[in-house]
Amino acid sequence: MANEEFYQEAVQAILDSDRATAEDVAKRALAAGLSPADIMQNGFVKGISEIGELFDSGEVFLPELMMAADAMAGATEVTNAALLSAGGAAEAKGKIVIGTVQGDVHDIGKAIVIAYLKANGYEVTDLGRDVAAATFIAKAKELSADVIGMSALLTTTMEEQKKVIKVLKDEGLPFKTVVGGAPATQRWADQIGADAYAEDANDGVKKIDALLGK
Ligand code: B1M
């Protein structure tokens, strides 16, 4: 089966909100030799982005969006498991605490970022979603983290990234910060004083490697 056919099946499984098929396509694509990143970026992410556009234009509603997200979560679990079994350095390159900011429950992208970081030798603590600024900071202190990663998918909740960074600066705390999520940009990161902006999971690993000199 050609790669293009796997991509199309992956997009369709998300459009159909069909979790079982999404998982099955992910497994078959990996067994056929596609990388987790390839089938995710060229297939499943395209599907969920299409659903997002249909939602934006009022052609689908929240229940459909939620079911499509569930199918996406199934595919992500399969590809992330493959990433994790493939990689991981013997000794951690650094400690990362990561979460989706307060008021925001989008966590599919964060799960992918976590899998990439772990596969690339980082010790990652997932704080989950809807994480308060105080929790990011308390956990980073408790674990002596090197980096705090913050995901935000809403233009309203990205302000929370700014809030965390302000507290860190006010208190003179040493943790490096990386911001990501669809509305975040390099310009936003510069504006709020984040140490780095990551466009996607791969970029997240690169930016953290650079911040920690790895
Ligand atoms: Co929501 N949603 N949603 N949603 N949702 C968006 C974000 C939206 C753009 C859809 C749209 O209107 N077109 C829109 C936001 C508009 C805006 O703010 N400008 C929106 C809205 C409005 C909402 C609600 C308000 C809807 C409502 O209730 N009326 C609501 C908000 C709930 C809340 O959070 N309080 C809501 C709810 C939901 C669901 C729960 C149904 C579901 C999320 C399920 C889940 O995550 N468990 C959902 C989904 C699925 C989406 C879309 C369709 C897809 C998001 C996604 O998973 N993308 C989304 C539209 C879109 O983004 N195209 C949309 C795939 C994922 C792989 O990409 O998350 O960008 P992404 O992650 C990437 C990078 O951004 C980066 O790496 C990742 C991997 O490559 N990255 C990081 C992300 N975090 C990082 C952290 C890092 C580094 C890199 O730190 C180191």
Residues whose N, C-alpha, C, O or C-beta is under 5 A from the ligand:
A	BS01	B1M	I48 S49 I51 G52 E53 F55 D56 L62 L65 M66 A69 G103 D104 V105 H106 D107 I108 G109 K110 I112 V113 G149 M150 S151 L153 L154 T155 T156 V178 V179 G180 G181 A182 A198 E199 D200 A201 G204
